[in-house]
Amino acid sequence: MKLHTADLLIIYAYLIAMIVIGLILKKRAAQNMDSYFLGGKSLPFYMLGLSNASGMFDITGTMLMVYWAFAYGFKSLWIPWLWPVFNQIFLMVYLSVWLRRSNVLTGAEWIKTRFGKGKGSTLSHTIVIVFALLNVLGFLSYGFIGIGKFMEIFISWEVISPFIPFNVPAEYVPHVYGIFFTTIATFYVMLGGMLSIVWTDVVQFLIMTVAGIVIVVIGMQMVAPDMIHSFVPAGWDSPFFGWTLDIDWSSRMSLLTERMANEPYSLISIFVMMALLKGIFMSMAGPAPNYDMQKILSCKSPKEAAMMSGSVSVVLLIPRYLMIMGFALLAIYFFKEDGGMTQIEVTRTDFETILPHLITRYVPAGLAGLLLAGLLAAFMSTFASTVNAAPAYIVNDIYLKYINPQASVKTQICSSYIISVAVVVISTVIGFFLKDINDINEIFQWIVGALFGGYIAANVLKWHWWRFNGEGYFWGMTAGVLAAIVMKFTVPDAWVLHFFPVLFGVSLIGCIAGTYSAPPTDEETLINFYTRVRPWGWWKPVEEKALVRYPHIQPNRNFKRDAFNVAIGIVWQCTLTIIPMYLVVREQLELWSSIALLLVTTLILRKTWYKPLCKEEARYNEEMKQLK
């Protein structure tokens, strides 16, 4: 696609604005490590929520979700449960409060509040850092190649190649584009830290929202409801399902039928049950050590941390699904009216690249620049937030702890710059081994399926079982991560989800064996942790000792209420997803029914979640004052 001058000017203006924000915030971010990595815990929850939502609005994931929406229709609602998308509900209801009460800088530092000092704590600390870095490098590589493949379609290589002093093989052309855009994202996050990320994310999210509305308007103007119903197979416009998927494209698009046959969604009942089972345990484990955890730790208070996590669903899902369904409408027009079926049968185009091809055909000059700036913003936001997580762990949990404990703030900030560049370079090298869209899907499936599957058991137990110690955490995580690595080379990607019970079982055995191989965590650490965090679960021996020492504190008896709120919250989140989908395809009855359900669940959560949250925050603050 040859971009219009106006489109290029919009993209240039966006990129320059991101760099300027980083330069402006450099001095403020460099005050101390708390300012650099957590924004000084001074940012309001709604800005952090916007930033967190922006970080989840990644370009590679959006390309996948446009394909899912086109191929699976409203049943694509359930596929993100694989991640799981509803982990934000668990965070909103109780886990963000627990995490923020720990008052630490990183997830690895949190280990000290739970397991104290000694061999077990050191081992646990080490494995968390290893997992965090694997997670960061995996997601950076995933994003790096995704942005390269996306921008290759819009900016001709003939325009770029004269500036490249060496010959670039065709399969590596997307990587050159990826290097350019990752360099800009690295620059502004390196300078401004969390402050830069949040402020640029706010700007980026506004751009993405406008871009999403533009796409919806174009799609709804071009595709009437009759065209949708005449082209899509039966069941496409319903989120409900039976034992099997029952969406048959065979009479319309044979290649799409072949592609869907190789994906794990045909037995959708089994898929949803497995995704729900895995998702519940994964959500109970708390956030992985990435940008989501850093945003929670950046909140002013535990209450604001919960509200931030709750705001993410509202802020993210509505504009994102407006954009996704707008593109799904354009895809219908492309394949039904504009020769798309003939072209895809001949070229065997990857279905994930529907999104950029639709932009090249149907978005007018000027608006294309705005949309591309929005999608670039999606990539920049995710990439920058992920980059920020790596130096937080390496500087705080390795450099300051083992190498240079007396390092000045200036030295720490400079070290963060070096580490930010290093992790981007390493992830770029990894990205050079990813040559096509199938490689991107493979690394995505491995991260969310296998690697996170090995993370779950140890991280559920750390919150809910007092006897669980540092040795148990280390051996559980180690067993899970090693099993995930073995699975990467032995199990087809489509079957990763079905092997979750195996991963979970291997990790659980490691947790229990490791726990009973060493004595419990020392009593003082357990009492201090329980008093500060107040988790529910199997904490009775510690709770009794804490109440003897601090009789004025109130133990947590809210498991049933939290479980109820999680169930209501998941329904509430599903309505936030389905409402923009029904709005775009203009199904009036279903739209108003979903809005009514959203209002009912919102009122329930206001009574059973928000009001108790406010009361408990005030009581907790008073109790903690008496401890000082």
Steps between C-alpha positions, in 0.01 A plus 500: 500500500631844409413725790373850434715789620239585764519144636878516528485838676257360760729202565809723525320737738401208723853357514651841577241561775595173671867595503425851630295359790793280598738795494266721704452238773863389515596726792195417711538126439867506604433617859516146638419140406148529639437791262663323207326162526175590682451870423549586866165331575342837427297430186119476527343160442310604186823602325665174600188315383516675163869417481446136593219466246720663237776249577256214439382651167795346316517500122591132452216390728260732318594343167419157648171622650384648168558159342314329788205741475473443125539120516318417826262794526350557843647175627839673486385650831627184673844463338672771714407294806816311405709798620277533721337838443296463822809509719426873526182412692693301762739794532214747531315297764786425740848420364602857409423601858717219639788577263499877558494453878842335472643842401795367298666598170491167309355150523841361593530746787157383616659159564680644805172610658359148458800271559737721698873433478705186461558232238134456401446871452817532292401207277147639457636844424722351228229298325262799493764707324565219250128466428453878470784527248371202296159664498637841399725364224220283362250786479757743358591254225130439430434874468818573304424275205128592509562871448753425226257287301227758547696808387661316206165515323477879523853627452660371181836331534612685187473820703701360794766290326717792370569595863611147597876456439476122451284248321201372701350159406128521429402290805673750731346817356229516773776491763647825370167673551478341844844632599403857405180513704638311799789747514259792540297320769817406687624860488200661668448229762871503580495873566170546680436166670149437630402867476587504132314175442181619667488840331578360156249220559225754571577680175524171315173368636314811389642452151398133499148583614453755223646255249259230618200728457619591149520132401154426644345787306665389174401136554139575590464726198632236262337187645128481571354234732354314199849461351626353825221243526528401133872425527587364845410139595224413744594558863756771420294771669437313826738461798322184612627155404441128532750218522667600173564834333254448210626790287537364148687714245557207259253622235650850508874485579676164487835636623335650807337164573842331478654759729224471763530119494859534627401719796388376845156663496283250308406311819411832654336364815820320598705807405290737713498261798877455483558873448274576799676243720844625405384861514365476855825357636709738291297797624527387862878495456495876459661704224811367331814706566443742211354845432160407650664437839704821471186706437333351810805576714501856359155583641462741791316252723353147504154642430627686194681185387168310501325784318780518246462129419124543475534796264716300257205291378284807443771700327641217290216280383251749356734693264702191414200293396350791309819503293516121469139465386537796265784314332292180500234684299762623253628141472148384411481766228848406375422130466141535379505803271860588416660183370660401829415131467670473163807682623541299819450170315779598262748665739425294813533820701529457877159575646659700783614757242138582416529813714776686310358393163164649595666829593671515162168458319233680694642774722530840325813717504544696821286256695747224410777701667288542813420130507861399445608738775244333727622151417860610536395641836363157593836344426701777668292480818535124542867500407590793727316360803667162453845659462448690827442175689842349417732765655272517805591138573863504396598827670297461817525125546844416363721808466407666831475174690811315384729735305488859623270549802634856556438621145387862472167591340687627192683167468176307539328705230798460263493125566131499410581669168761234419272211596207641300718508190641153574163324532377665180812386314463142630130485414582637154752221448233248605260672262732426207417133544128577452448522126126467452166545671491135609818558700329795671200284588731229633680729743167654606343160563807386695506810723130500590462122494811321618719761673214653698366150567823415682473822700160439652525245784778672695342841466157385615647335808713801595184701569280237656708247703703603804723188500621564145862616519778631278631154413152393393467810285838445334450133420139551389595784263810318376308181428226698322738710287712197402187304410383796289834505313481125436141540381607767250700237312275196548133610494320657198390859573135414446520251789676721756177590679402134539834428668436764767405237765835328436694825540301592808552154651877503439529845657275405794713194578808723499323745734399238757831308490698821531281630783541193719871474426559806719353655816221758481576866440597668828210606719587871504490524118168315480334716765624821339384382157156399625456821697592716204331312212202321673446217252231236536579132466682250722650751743340399829820424703654831394174689545467380860852616585447833323179563697678428829760761412261748332150436639357811331550371142213336316579176312378445147174303490398608151566194285133436416435867426809522278405181314151642438644829377739320266210307343292817459807687378569247223141538375542880523822481296336279236225759451765769447637282219173398339332844502731658238472182292120517492514876442715461190290222340181685605321220687261718700333248732827336601666841542240633742489171689877519547479861615234404754721217628794743524294740712380223731849358557640851550246571774575167666875570498444848637325349801708186553847618386546878490326599824672227709830596334468859624404394854777243528762742368412752773500232772828348377672840503389560859620156609840548336543840668467329838785264409746784450 
